[in-house]
Every structure is written in structure tokens, then in C-alpha cells.
Amino acid sequence: MRWADLDSLNHVNNVVYVDYAMEVRAKLGHHEQVRRATVDFLRPLLLSSKPVLVRSDVTDDVETYEICGNDGSAVFARIVLERGTPEPMVDEAGSELSMQLRRTDLGPDGFVTIGRLFELFQEVRIMGIGTTFPHREAGRFVVGRVQLDLGEPMPWSDEPYRVQTHVAHVSTSSFGSMTRIEGGRYGSALAILVGFDMATQSSRKLDDAERAALEAALP
């Protein structure tokens, strides 16, 4: 673990769990194409001087990675990779923004890695939520799940990519945020965000103002 792995709540950042899983995947020699990656964030992981434990399992075309504490007793996140050929579905719905790549987003093959795709989608999601809640307090929401459907391999571009984001649905204590790169050509991600109480470190219901703002942002 590294200090840079932490977010503003002093928890391990969501995208870092994917990095942990991809490190193990590479060591195990799994290089099959992935069509979908789903991450369930089960509980916050704090910085520790001890390394995390990653348990892995492969059944048919599904790889599962569990990010655990050093003794293996607690599972903090579960990453499921479904092997197969991506099938992009193009949908231009939502607010359109732009996003510039960095050279470090690319892997040895010259395309954006799965780990960096998660980070790019997180950036777009945060930009979108910022327009819905321009004066939001940090820590009001946490990510419970992200489902990333991969698209075409995403190459370097000197020009920014077009990205789209919108609120997908609203429920009592959570809401869905959909993000796409070039309308989904290079992938799409549905994130479920849950209301969070910083004082109790537990989930909470959305308040009336939050629900109204989210419902107004539905396409």
C-alpha cells in the first residue's frame, strides 16, 4: 500500500482496488480479453504498513479477485472480470464533457489499461456529480458498485475524448451514475453511489434536496 492509494476520506481509492487485482492477474499470467469488469466495494480499507492479501479464483470465463486484509479475515472489495469480446453499445445521452489522456494511462500495447479506464470513468463521474451538486460536501456519497462494459481498445490521442454522463436512476438511499467515452465506443460504466454519514461511517437515506437535484438530472 502507498499514501497515494488514499482518497479524501483516508480510505483506499476505488480505482486502487482494481490496480491490486490487475497486479495479481498479471502475475498469474492471465491475459485473456475482458468484456466486463464489476467491482463491489464492501467496506473501507485504511492505510496499513502490512500488505493486502488478494484471493483469486477462475471458473470458466470468470475471474474473481477479493481484496482482503493481511490476515484474510475481512473482504474489502470484490472484482469480477468476465472474459470475452467487448460489444460496445453507443448511446449519446447525457451531458457532454471532454477528457484528455495522459501518456501514463497507456499500457505496453499502446492502449488505455483496464485500471486506468476505471480512473477515467471516475473522473467523468465526479465532473458530472459536480454539476448536479455544485456545493456538495465531501464524503456525502460513496461508491458501492461499478460495472464497466469495455468497448474498443482506447488509443492515445492528442485531442481530448468526448465523454457523456448522466444520472441513471434514483432510489431511497442511492443513485446510479452512467458515464460513457465517445458514446460508449470505448466503454461505459454504471456506478451505484450510496448516501454516506461521515459521523457514523455508515449508509444513510438521501435527503429531499438531494433527491430533487438527482431527479432533475435524469435524462
Buried (B, 14 or more C-beta within 10 A) or exposed (E): BEEEBBBEBEBBBBBBBBBBBBEBBEEEEBEEEBBBBBBBBBEBBEEEEEEBBBEBEBEEEEBBBBBBBEEEEBBBBBBBBBBBEBEBEEBEBBBEBEBEBEEEBBBEEEBBBBBBBBBBBBBBBEBBBEEBBEEEEEBBBBBBBBBBBBBBBBEEEEEEBBBBBBBBBBEEEBBBBBBBBBBBBBBBBBBBBBBBEEEEEEBBEBEEEBBEBBEEBEE
